[in-house]
Amino acid sequence: MLPGRPPSMAVQASDPNRFDLVILGGQVVDPERGTVEPGDVALAGDRIAAVGPAGTLDPAGAEVYDAAGLLVTPGLIDLHTHIYDGATGLGVPADLAGVRQGVTTVVDAGSCGSDHWPHFASSVVAPAATRVLSWLNISRHGLVHGTKELVGGAADIDVKATDRILADNPAVVRGLKIRMSRSVLGDSGLAPLRTAREIAAAHALPVMVHVGNAPPDFGDVLDLLGPGDVVTHAFHGKPGGLFGDGAEPLPQVRAALERGVRFDVGHGSASFAFDTAERALAAGIRPYTISTDLHARNMNGPVRDLCHTLSKLLALGMSLPEVIRCTTAHPAEVLGRAGELGSLRPGAAGDLSLLEDRGAPDRLTDSQGVTRPAGTRLAPVATVRAGRPMPIRKATA
């Protein structure tokens, strides 16, 4: 451990006399400060208690986890998953997408709509060790009856039930999800998005919008979105998208970013292209959040897990602090939980992710089958959820 105290990392503590768990000697990634420094993290109960340079926190009387050689980050947040296991053809168990993959918070992205909310809450949210939040589908059916959930137009939306669920479940339901692509909408056009935004706005919540094959046109969708709304699958390689048919980003893209619309990766089976992401980065368009769109049909590839997805953005030149920020502080802000989730501040939720770089020669594959060499290949080693450590697998020697 390093002696002394670098001036850039002062010890912070809410109660320095009582630690229950101390993570010693890792490389602490602080997304809010944008730093990666040797350090220790202490927890008391289910909260972060202190953060300091390596060797400055006294672990006496606490459980100790030796994190030498590991990255220690705030608990990772996957903003787009499908975890309605058994009820849809896409669902995977919440903990398989979450704590077993180094992710402490998963957000189900519209698997469930108003018709099935009570069952989702009791069968998925309540029993999970992972924190489960929800983007409630604007369609009353969610994805339970398939993937054409809005072809019936207004009859597929129960406005009163959706409004009631948002009002009664603010701790879990953090916005509405709508899929705006040809195969989902039928002849419904933009009307369901207008309805979703109206309902969400009444509760000061955002919408997450899936974009894919037109119609509707990507620019028309963007024109309806406001500050805090999320465009998932923003870096897909399908016709249309960020660049339309041209070399430069659509004018609606720049305008949406200036309004505070957030662009999310949402990798999925068919929604992330290295080429699109590379062009976007070169044009100054960066992901605000990085999520997986993890489901039963992509866990074995190309998505695999959140760390695997982060490795792809690192391969495109994003920095380690930035990709961690895109999976901690930024999604926490989108969810209205800034400073509580995705943070190392004393008093924040006691959620941590312990990762290692298994940077052996490897190639990474996007949703179009294109491969790139991996410089850094992140993998989860352990999760701390609400102050409780959960080993995943042994760190490599």
TORKOL-4160 file (C-alpha; in steps of 0.2 Angstrom, whole numbers, padded with zeros to 4 digits, m for minus):
397
<pt num="1" X="0000" Y="0000" Z="0000"/>
<pt num="2" X="0006" Y="0018" Z="m0004"/>
<pt num="3" X="0011" Y="0028" Z="0011"/>
<pt num="4" X="0005" Y="0046" Z="0013"/>
<pt num="5" X="m0010" Y="0055" Z="0006"/>
<pt num="6" X="m0011" Y="0061" Z="m0012"/>
<pt num="7" X="m0018" Y="0079" Z="m0011"/>
<pt num="8" X="m0031" Y="0074" Z="m0024"/>
<pt num="9" X="m0040" Y="0061" Z="m0013"/>
<pt num="10" X="m0044" Y="0067" Z="0004"/>
<pt num="11" X="m0051" Y="0055" Z="0016"/>
<pt num="12" X="m0070" Y="0057" Z="0017"/>
<pt num="13" X="m0080" Y="0049" Z="0031"/>
<pt num="14" X="m0098" Y="0049" Z="0038"/>
<pt num="15" X="m0093" Y="0039" Z="0054"/>
<pt num="16" X="m0074" Y="0035" Z="0054"/>
<pt num="17" X="m0076" Y="0025" Z="0070"/>
<pt num="18" X="m0087" Y="0011" Z="0064"/>
<pt num="19" X="m0084" Y="0001" Z="0048"/>
<pt num="20" X="m0092" Y="m0015" Z="0044"/>
<pt num="21" X="m0082" Y="m0019" Z="0028"/>
<pt num="22" X="m0067" Y="m0011" Z="0021"/>
<pt num="23" X="m0061" Y="m0014" Z="0003"/>
<pt num="24" X="m0042" Y="m0012" Z="0003"/>
<pt num="25" X="m0029" Y="m0008" Z="m0010"/>
<pt num="26" X="m0039" Y="m0007" Z="m0026"/>
<pt num="27" X="m0038" Y="0006" Z="m0040"/>
<pt num="28" X="m0053" Y="0016" Z="m0035"/>
<pt num="29" X="m0063" Y="0024" Z="m0050"/>
<pt num="30" X="m0072" Y="0039" Z="m0045"/>
<pt num="31" X="m0084" Y="0044" Z="m0059"/>
<pt num="32" X="m0089" Y="0060" Z="m0051"/>
<pt num="33" X="m0071" Y="0066" Z="m0050"/>
<pt num="34" X="m0065" Y="0057" Z="m0066"/>
<pt num="35" X="m0050" Y="0049" Z="m0057"/>
<pt num="36" X="m0042" Y="0032" Z="m0055"/>
<pt num="37" X="m0031" Y="0031" Z="m0039"/>
<pt num="38" X="m0025" Y="0018" Z="m0027"/>
<pt num="39" X="m0037" Y="0018" Z="m0012"/>
<pt num="40" X="m0048" Y="0010" Z="0001"/>
<pt num="41" X="m0067" Y="0011" Z="0002"/>
<pt num="42" X="m0076" Y="0008" Z="0019"/>
<pt num="43" X="m0094" Y="0004" Z="0022"/>
<pt num="44" X="m0105" Y="0005" Z="0037"/>
<pt num="45" X="m0121" Y="m0005" Z="0036"/>
<pt num="46" X="m0128" Y="m0003" Z="0019"/>
<pt num="47" X="m0120" Y="0014" Z="0016"/>
<pt num="48" X="m0103" Y="0021" Z="0010"/>
<pt num="49" X="m0094" Y="0027" Z="0025"/>
<pt num="50" X="m0077" Y="0033" Z="0019"/>
<pt num="51" X="m0065" Y="0034" Z="0004"/>
<pt num="52" X="m0047" Y="0037" Z="0006"/>
<pt num="53" X="m0030" Y="0034" Z="m0002"/>
<pt num="54" X="m0023" Y="0017" Z="0000"/>
<pt num="55" X="m0017" Y="0013" Z="0018"/>
<pt num="56" X="m0027" Y="0028" Z="0026"/>
<pt num="57" X="m0042" Y="0019" Z="0032"/>
<pt num="58" X="m0041" Y="0009" Z="0048"/>
<pt num="59" X="m0050" Y="m0008" Z="0045"/>
<pt num="60" X="m0049" Y="m0014" Z="0063"/>
<pt num="61" X="m0064" Y="m0024" Z="0068"/>
<pt num="62" X="m0071" Y="m0024" Z="0050"/>
<pt num="63" X="m0072" Y="m0037" Z="0037"/>
<pt num="64" X="m0058" Y="m0034" Z="0025"/>
<pt num="65" X="m0058" Y="m0038" Z="0006"/>
<pt num="66" X="m0041" Y="m0037" Z="m0002"/>
<pt num="67" X="m0044" Y="m0028" Z="m0019"/>
<pt num="68" X="m0026" Y="m0028" Z="m0024"/>
<pt num="69" X="m0025" Y="m0028" Z="m0043"/>
<pt num="70" X="m0044" Y="m0024" Z="m0045"/>
<pt num="71" X="m0054" Y="m0009" Z="m0050"/>
<pt num="72" X="m0066" Y="m0003" Z="m0037"/>
<pt num="73" X="m0081" Y="0007" Z="m0044"/>
<pt num="74" X="m0098" Y="0012" Z="m0038"/>
<pt num="75" X="m0111" Y="m0001" Z="m0041"/>
<pt num="76" X="m0114" Y="m0003" Z="m0059"/>
<pt num="77" X="m0131" Y="0002" Z="m0066"/>
<pt num="78" X="m0138" Y="m0007" Z="m0082"/>
<pt num="79" X="m0151" Y="0005" Z="m0088"/>
<pt num="80" X="m0159" Y="m0007" Z="m0101"/>
<pt num="81" X="m0162" Y="m0025" Z="m0097"/>
<pt num="82" X="m0176" Y="m0038" Z="m0099"/>
<pt num="83" X="m0178" Y="m0047" Z="m0083"/>
<pt num="84" X="m0197" Y="m0053" Z="m0083"/>
<pt num="85" X="m0191" Y="m0071" Z="m0083"/>
<pt num="86" X="m0204" Y="m0083" Z="m0087"/>
<pt num="87" X="m0217" Y="m0071" Z="m0093"/>
<pt num="88" X="m0209" Y="m0065" Z="m0109"/>
<pt num="89" X="m0198" Y="m0074" Z="m0122"/>
<pt num="90" X="m0184" Y="m0062" Z="m0118"/>
<pt num="91" X="m0183" Y="m0062" Z="m0099"/>
<pt num="92" X="m0168" Y="m0068" Z="m0089"/>
<pt num="93" X="m0167" Y="m0069" Z="m0070"/>
<pt num="94" X="m0163" Y="m0052" Z="m0062"/>
<pt num="95" X="m0148" Y="m0058" Z="m0052"/>
<pt num="96" X="m0141" Y="m0066" Z="m0068"/>
<pt num="97" X="m0141" Y="m0049" Z="m0076"/>
<pt num="98" X="m0136" Y="m0041" Z="m0060"/>
<pt num="99" X="m0126" Y="m0045" Z="m0045"/>
<pt num="100" X="m0119" Y="m0061" Z="m0053"/>
<pt num="101" X="m0112" Y="m0050" Z="m0067"/>
<pt num="102" X="m0105" Y="m0036" Z="m0056"/>
<pt num="103" X="m0120" Y="m0025" Z="m0058"/>
<pt num="104" X="m0129" Y="m0019" Z="m0043"/>
<pt num="105" X="m0144" Y="m0011" Z="m0051"/>
<pt num="106" X="m0154" Y="m0016" Z="m0066"/>
<pt num="107" X="m0168" Y="m0007" Z="m0075"/>
<pt num="108" X="m0181" Y="m0017" Z="m0084"/>
<pt num="109" X="m0185" Y="m0008" Z="m0100"/>
<pt num="110" X="m0203" Y="m0011" Z="m0104"/>
<pt num="111" X="m0205" Y="m0030" Z="m0102"/>
<pt num="112" X="m0220" Y="m0026" Z="m0091"/>
<pt num="113" X="m0234" Y="m0014" Z="m0094"/>
<pt num="114" X="m0249" Y="m0009" Z="m0083"/>
<pt num="115" X="m0258" Y="m0026" Z="m0085"/>
<pt num="116" X="m0245" Y="m0036" Z="m0077"/>
<pt num="117" X="m0237" Y="m0024" Z="m0065"/>
<pt num="118" X="m0243" Y="m0033" Z="m0049"/>
<pt num="119" X="m0235" Y="m0049" Z="m0055"/>
<pt num="120" X="m0219" Y="m0041" Z="m0060"/>
<pt num="121" X="m0217" Y="m0032" Z="m0044"/>
<pt num="122" X="m0220" Y="m0048" Z="m0033"/>
<pt num="123" X="m0211" Y="m0060" Z="m0044"/>
<pt num="124" X="m0196" Y="m0050" Z="m0050"/>
<pt num="125" X="m0193" Y="m0034" Z="m0040"/>
<pt num="126" X="m0196" Y="m0041" Z="m0022"/>
<pt num="127" X="m0186" Y="m0057" Z="m0022"/>
<pt num="128" X="m0170" Y="m0051" Z="m0031"/>
<pt num="129" X="m0154" Y="m0048" Z="m0022"/>
<pt num="130" X="m0150" Y="m0035" Z="m0036"/>
<pt num="131" X="m0159" Y="m0018" Z="m0035"/>
<pt num="132" X="m0173" Y="m0019" Z="m0048"/>
<pt num="133" X="m0180" Y="m0003" Z="m0056"/>
<pt num="134" X="m0192" Y="m0001" Z="m0070"/>
<pt num="135" X="m0196" Y="0008" Z="m0086"/>
<pt num="136" X="m0214" Y="0004" Z="m0087"/>
<pt num="137" X="m0220" Y="0000" Z="m0105"/>
<pt num="138" X="m0233" Y="0012" Z="m0111"/>
<pt num="139" X="m0242" Y="m0003" Z="m0119"/>
<pt num="140" X="m0253" Y="m0011" Z="m0106"/>
<pt num="141" X="m0246" Y="m0028" Z="m0113"/>
<pt num="142" X="m0228" Y="m0024" Z="m0112"/>
<pt num="143" X="m0219" Y="m0038" Z="m0121"/>
<pt num="144" X="m0229" Y="m0052" Z="m0113"/>
<pt num="145" X="m0239" Y="m0055" Z="m0129"/>
<pt num="146" X="m0225" Y="m0053" Z="m0141"/>
<pt num="147" X="m0216" Y="m0038" Z="m0149"/>
<pt num="148" X="m0230" Y="m0029" Z="m0158"/>
<pt num="149" X="m0237" Y="m0021" Z="m0142"/>
<pt num="150" X="m0243" Y="m0005" Z="m0150"/>
<pt num="151" X="m0251" Y="m0011" Z="m0167"/>
<pt num="152" X="m0268" Y="m0009" Z="m0159"/>
<pt num="153" X="m0265" Y="0010" Z="m0156"/>
<pt num="154" X="m0275" Y="0018" Z="m0142"/>
<pt num="155" X="m0283" Y="0002" Z="m0137"/>
<pt num="156" X="m0265" Y="m0005" Z="m0132"/>
<pt num="157" X="m0263" Y="0009" Z="m0119"/>
<pt num="158" X="m0272" Y="0010" Z="m0102"/>
<pt num="159" X="m0269" Y="0028" Z="m0098"/>
<pt num="160" X="m0277" Y="0028" Z="m0081"/>
<pt num="161" X="m0269" Y="0012" Z="m0075"/>
<pt num="162" X="m0252" Y="0018" Z="m0081"/>
<pt num="163" X="m0254" Y="0035" Z="m0072"/>
<pt num="164" X="m0259" Y="0026" Z="m0056"/>
<pt num="165" X="m0244" Y="0014" Z="m0056"/>
<pt num="166" X="m0232" Y="0029" Z="m0058"/>
<pt num="167" X="m0240" Y="0038" Z="m0044"/>
<pt num="168" X="m0240" Y="0023" Z="m0032"/>
<pt num="169" X="m0223" Y="0016" Z="m0036"/>
<pt num="170" X="m0211" Y="0030" Z="m0037"/>
<pt num="171" X="m0197" Y="0020" Z="m0028"/>
<pt num="172" X="m0196" Y="0007" Z="m0042"/>
<pt num="173" X="m0205" Y="0014" Z="m0058"/>
<pt num="174" X="m0193" Y="0028" Z="m0064"/>
<pt num="175" X="m0201" Y="0032" Z="m0081"/>
<pt num="176" X="m0210" Y="0025" Z="m0096"/>
<pt num="177" X="m0203" Y="0014" Z="m0111"/>
<pt num="178" X="m0209" Y="0015" Z="m0128"/>
<pt num="179" X="m0203" Y="0006" Z="m0144"/>
<pt num="180" X="m0204" Y="0017" Z="m0159"/>
<pt num="181" X="m0200" Y="0006" Z="m0174"/>
<pt num="182" X="m0210" Y="0000" Z="m0189"/>
<pt num="183" X="m0213" Y="m0018" Z="m0183"/>
<pt num="184" X="m0220" Y="m0012" Z="m0166"/>
<pt num="185" X="m0231" Y="0002" Z="m0171"/>
<pt num="186" X="m0241" Y="m0004" Z="m0186"/>
<pt num="187" X="m0251" Y="0011" Z="m0191"/>
<pt num="188" X="m0250" Y="0020" Z="m0174"/>
<pt num="189" X="m0236" Y="0032" Z="m0179"/>
<pt num="190" X="m0231" Y="0045" Z="m0167"/>
<pt num="191" X="m0247" Y="0046" Z="m0156"/>
<pt num="192" X="m0241" Y="0033" Z="m0143"/>
<pt num="193" X="m0225" Y="0043" Z="m0140"/>
<pt num="194" X="m0235" Y="0059" Z="m0137"/>
<pt num="195" X="m0246" Y="0050" Z="m0125"/>
<pt num="196" X="m0231" Y="0042" Z="m0116"/>
<pt num="197" X="m0223" Y="0060" Z="m0114"/>
<pt num="198" X="m0239" Y="0067" Z="m0108"/>
<pt num="199" X="m0241" Y="0054" Z="m0094"/>
<pt num="200" X="m0223" Y="0054" Z="m0089"/>
<pt num="201" X="m0222" Y="0073" Z="m0089"/>
<pt num="202" X="m0236" Y="0074" Z="m0076"/>
<pt num="203" X="m0225" Y="0064" Z="m0064"/>
<pt num="204" X="m0209" Y="0073" Z="m0069"/>
<pt num="205" X="m0202" Y="0057" Z="m0076"/>
<pt num="206" X="m0193" Y="0054" Z="m0092"/>
<pt num="207" X="m0197" Y="0042" Z="m0106"/>
<pt num="208" X="m0185" Y="0029" Z="m0114"/>
<pt num="209" X="m0187" Y="0028" Z="m0132"/>
<pt num="210" X="m0182" Y="0013" Z="m0143"/>
<pt num="211" X="m0177" Y="0018" Z="m0160"/>
<pt num="212" X="m0175" Y="0006" Z="m0175"/>
<pt num="213" X="m0181" Y="0004" Z="m0192"/>
<pt num="214" X="m0192" Y="0018" Z="m0199"/>
<pt num="215" X="m0206" Y="0023" Z="m0200"/>
<pt num="216" X="m0206" Y="0034" Z="m0190"/>
<pt num="217" X="m0191" Y="0044" Z="m0195"/>
<pt num="218" X="m0178" Y="0046" Z="m0182"/>
<pt num="219" X="m0178" Y="0065" Z="m0183"/>
<pt num="220" X="m0197" Y="0065" Z="m0180"/>
<pt num="221" X="m0195" Y="0055" Z="m0165"/>
<pt num="222" X="m0181" Y="0066" Z="m0158"/>
<pt num="223" X="m0191" Y="0082" Z="m0161"/>
<pt num="224" X="m0204" Y="0076" Z="m0148"/>
<pt num="225" X="m0191" Y="0072" Z="m0134"/>
<pt num="226" X="m0186" Y="0084" Z="m0120"/>
<pt num="227" X="m0173" Y="0086" Z="m0107"/>
<pt num="228" X="m0169" Y="0070" Z="m0098"/>
<pt num="229" X="m0178" Y="0058" Z="m0110"/>
<pt num="230" X="m0167" Y="0044" Z="m0116"/>
<pt num="231" X="m0164" Y="0037" Z="m0134"/>
<pt num="232" X="m0159" Y="0019" Z="m0132"/>
<pt num="233" X="m0151" Y="0010" Z="m0147"/>
<pt num="234" X="m0144" Y="0027" Z="m0152"/>
<pt num="235" X="m0129" Y="0019" Z="m0160"/>
<pt num="236" X="m0137" Y="0006" Z="m0171"/>
<pt num="237" X="m0131" Y="0002" Z="m0189"/>
<pt num="238" X="m0148" Y="0001" Z="m0197"/>
<pt num="239" X="m0154" Y="0013" Z="m0211"/>
<pt num="240" X="m0158" Y="0030" Z="m0204"/>
<pt num="241" X="m0152" Y="0033" Z="m0187"/>
<pt num="242" X="m0139" Y="0047" Z="m0181"/>
<pt num="243" X="m0133" Y="0050" Z="m0198"/>
<pt num="244" X="m0148" Y="0047" Z="m0209"/>
<pt num="245" X="m0141" Y="0044" Z="m0227"/>
<pt num="246" X="m0127" Y="0057" Z="m0225"/>
<pt num="247" X="m0110" Y="0059" Z="m0219"/>
<pt num="248" X="m0115" Y="0072" Z="m0205"/>
<pt num="249" X="m0126" Y="0069" Z="m0190"/>
<pt num="250" X="m0144" Y="0074" Z="m0193"/>
<pt num="251" X="m0148" Y="0092" Z="m0187"/>
<pt num="252" X="m0161" Y="0085" Z="m0175"/>
<pt num="253" X="m0147" Y="0075" Z="m0167"/>
<pt num="254" X="m0138" Y="0091" Z="m0162"/>
<pt num="255" X="m0154" Y="0100" Z="m0157"/>
<pt num="256" X="m0159" Y="0085" Z="m0146"/>
<pt num="257" X="m0142" Y="0085" Z="m0137"/>
<pt num="258" X="m0143" Y="0103" Z="m0134"/>
<pt num="259" X="m0160" Y="0101" Z="m0126"/>
<pt num="260" X="m0154" Y="0088" Z="m0114"/>
<pt num="261" X="m0159" Y="0072" Z="m0123"/>
<pt num="262" X="m0148" Y="0057" Z="m0117"/>
<pt num="263" X="m0141" Y="0045" Z="m0129"/>
<pt num="264" X="m0140" Y="0027" Z="m0123"/>
<pt num="265" X="m0130" Y="0013" Z="m0131"/>
<pt num="266" X="m0143" Y="m0001" Z="m0128"/>
<pt num="267" X="m0132" Y="m0014" Z="m0137"/>
<pt num="268" X="m0144" Y="m0028" Z="m0139"/>
<pt num="269" X="m0144" Y="m0041" Z="m0153"/>
<pt num="270" X="m0146" Y="m0029" Z="m0167"/>
<pt num="271" X="m0143" Y="m0012" Z="m0160"/>
<pt num="272" X="m0125" Y="m0007" Z="m0158"/>
<pt num="273" X="m0112" Y="m0005" Z="m0173"/>
<pt num="274" X="m0094" Y="m0001" Z="m0170"/>
<pt num="275" X="m0094" Y="0010" Z="m0186"/>
<pt num="276" X="m0109" Y="0020" Z="m0181"/>
<pt num="277" X="m0102" Y="0023" Z="m0163"/>
<pt num="278" X="m0085" Y="0027" Z="m0170"/>
<pt num="279" X="m0092" Y="0040" Z="m0182"/>
<pt num="280" X="m0102" Y="0047" Z="m0168"/>
<pt num="281" X="m0087" Y="0049" Z="m0157"/>
<pt num="282" X="m0078" Y="0058" Z="m0171"/>
<pt num="283" X="m0092" Y="0070" Z="m0173"/>
<pt num="284" X="m0092" Y="0074" Z="m0154"/>
<pt num="285" X="m0108" Y="0063" Z="m0150"/>
<pt num="286" X="m0104" Y="0053" Z="m0135"/>
<pt num="287" X="m0115" Y="0040" Z="m0126"/>
<pt num="288" X="m0122" Y="0048" Z="m0110"/>
<pt num="289" X="m0126" Y="0030" Z="m0104"/>
<pt num="290" X="m0120" Y="0013" Z="m0108"/>
<pt num="291" X="m0132" Y="m0001" Z="m0106"/>
<pt num="292" X="m0134" Y="m0019" Z="m0113"/>
<pt num="293" X="m0152" Y="m0023" Z="m0118"/>
<pt num="294" X="m0148" Y="m0039" Z="m0111"/>
<pt num="295" X="m0160" Y="m0053" Z="m0114"/>
<pt num="296" X="m0161" Y="m0072" Z="m0116"/>
<pt num="297" X="m0156" Y="m0071" Z="m0134"/>
<pt num="298" X="m0140" Y="m0061" Z="m0133"/>
<pt num="299" X="m0132" Y="m0067" Z="m0116"/>
<pt num="300" X="m0121" Y="m0079" Z="m0126"/>
<pt num="301" X="m0116" Y="m0066" Z="m0138"/>
<pt num="302" X="m0115" Y="m0053" Z="m0144"/>
<pt num="303" X="m0119" Y="m0044" Z="m0128"/>
<pt num="304" X="m0114" Y="m0056" Z="m0114"/>
<pt num="305" X="m0114" Y="m0044" Z="m0100"/>
<pt num="306" X="m0112" Y="m0026" Z="m0095"/>
<pt num="307" X="m0093" Y="m0027" Z="m0093"/>
<pt num="308" X="m0091" Y="m0035" Z="m0110"/>
<pt num="309" X="m0101" Y="m0020" Z="m0117"/>
<pt num="310" X="m0090" Y="m0008" Z="m0108"/>
<pt num="311" X="m0075" Y="m0016" Z="m0116"/>
<pt num="312" X="m0081" Y="m0012" Z="m0133"/>
<pt num="313" X="m0083" Y="0006" Z="m0129"/>
<pt num="314" X="m0065" Y="0006" Z="m0122"/>
<pt num="315" X="m0059" Y="m0002" Z="m0138"/>
<pt num="316" X="m0066" Y="0013" Z="m0147"/>
<pt num="317" X="m0056" Y="0025" Z="m0137"/>
<pt num="318" X="m0067" Y="0030" Z="m0123"/>
<pt num="319" X="m0058" Y="0032" Z="m0106"/>
<pt num="320" X="m0060" Y="0021" Z="m0091"/>
<pt num="321" X="m0067" Y="0035" Z="m0080"/>
<pt num="322" X="m0079" Y="0040" Z="m0094"/>
<pt num="323" X="m0086" Y="0022" Z="m0097"/>
<pt num="324" X="m0088" Y="0020" Z="m0078"/>
<pt num="325" X="m0097" Y="0037" Z="m0077"/>
<pt num="326" X="m0109" Y="0031" Z="m0091"/>
<pt num="327" X="m0114" Y="0016" Z="m0080"/>
<pt num="328" X="m0114" Y="0024" Z="m0063"/>
<pt num="329" X="m0116" Y="0043" Z="m0061"/>
<pt num="330" X="m0125" Y="0046" Z="m0077"/>
<pt num="331" X="m0139" Y="0033" Z="m0076"/>
<pt num="332" X="m0141" Y="0037" Z="m0058"/>
<pt num="333" X="m0145" Y="0055" Z="m0064"/>
<pt num="334" X="m0157" Y="0049" Z="m0077"/>
<pt num="335" X="m0166" Y="0039" Z="m0064"/>
<pt num="336" X="m0167" Y="0053" Z="m0052"/>
<pt num="337" X="m0155" Y="0045" Z="m0040"/>
<pt num="338" X="m0140" Y="0056" Z="m0042"/>
<pt num="339" X="m0128" Y="0055" Z="m0027"/>
<pt num="340" X="m0138" Y="0040" Z="m0020"/>
<pt num="341" X="m0133" Y="0027" Z="m0033"/>
<pt num="342" X="m0118" Y="0027" Z="m0044"/>
<pt num="343" X="m0108" Y="0037" Z="m0031"/>
<pt num="344" X="m0094" Y="0035" Z="m0019"/>
<pt num="345" X="m0099" Y="0049" Z="m0008"/>
<pt num="346" X="m0101" Y="0045" Z="0011"/>
<pt num="347" X="m0119" Y="0041" Z="0014"/>
<pt num="348" X="m0122" Y="0034" Z="m0004"/>
<pt num="349" X="m0129" Y="0017" Z="m0006"/>
<pt num="350" X="m0117" Y="0004" Z="m0001"/>
<pt num="351" X="m0115" Y="m0004" Z="m0018"/>
<pt num="352" X="m0098" Y="m0007" Z="m0027"/>
<pt num="353" X="m0092" Y="m0017" Z="m0042"/>
<pt num="354" X="m0075" Y="m0025" Z="m0041"/>
<pt num="355" X="m0068" Y="m0028" Z="m0059"/>
<pt num="356" X="m0052" Y="m0034" Z="m0066"/>
<pt num="357" X="m0044" Y="m0031" Z="m0083"/>
<pt num="358" X="m0042" Y="m0048" Z="m0092"/>
<pt num="359" X="m0033" Y="m0040" Z="m0106"/>
<pt num="360" X="m0028" Y="m0056" Z="m0115"/>
<pt num="361" X="m0028" Y="m0056" Z="m0134"/>
<pt num="362" X="m0047" Y="m0056" Z="m0138"/>
<pt num="363" X="m0059" Y="m0049" Z="m0151"/>
<pt num="364" X="m0075" Y="m0041" Z="m0148"/>
<pt num="365" X="m0090" Y="m0042" Z="m0159"/>
<pt num="366" X="m0104" Y="m0029" Z="m0162"/>
<pt num="367" X="m0122" Y="m0033" Z="m0167"/>
<pt num="368" X="m0118" Y="m0034" Z="m0185"/>
<pt num="369" X="m0104" Y="m0047" Z="m0183"/>
<pt num="370" X="m0090" Y="m0034" Z="m0185"/>
<pt num="371" X="m0075" Y="m0038" Z="m0174"/>
<pt num="372" X="m0062" Y="m0026" Z="m0166"/>
<pt num="373" X="m0047" Y="m0031" Z="m0155"/>
<pt num="374" X="m0049" Y="m0028" Z="m0137"/>
<pt num="375" X="m0036" Y="m0018" Z="m0128"/>
<pt num="376" X="m0045" Y="m0019" Z="m0111"/>
<pt num="377" X="m0057" Y="m0033" Z="m0107"/>
<pt num="378" X="m0066" Y="m0030" Z="m0091"/>
<pt num="379" X="m0073" Y="m0044" Z="m0081"/>
<pt num="380" X="m0082" Y="m0044" Z="m0064"/>
<pt num="381" X="m0074" Y="m0052" Z="m0049"/>
<pt num="382" X="m0086" Y="m0047" Z="m0034"/>
<pt num="383" X="m0101" Y="m0036" Z="m0030"/>
<pt num="384" X="m0105" Y="m0027" Z="m0015"/>
<pt num="385" X="m0124" Y="m0024" Z="m0013"/>
<pt num="386" X="m0131" Y="m0014" Z="0001"/>
<pt num="387" X="m0115" Y="m0017" Z="0011"/>
<pt num="388" X="m0114" Y="m0036" Z="0008"/>
<pt num="389" X="m0100" Y="m0043" Z="m0002"/>
<pt num="390" X="m0104" Y="m0056" Z="m0015"/>
<pt num="391" X="m0090" Y="m0065" Z="m0024"/>
<pt num="392" X="m0093" Y="m0069" Z="m0042"/>
<pt num="393" X="m0077" Y="m0078" Z="m0047"/>
<pt num="394" X="m0059" Y="m0079" Z="m0042"/>
<pt num="395" X="m0047" Y="m0065" Z="m0048"/>
<pt num="396" X="m0034" Y="m0071" Z="m0060"/>
<pt num="397" X="m0016" Y="m0072" Z="m0054"/>
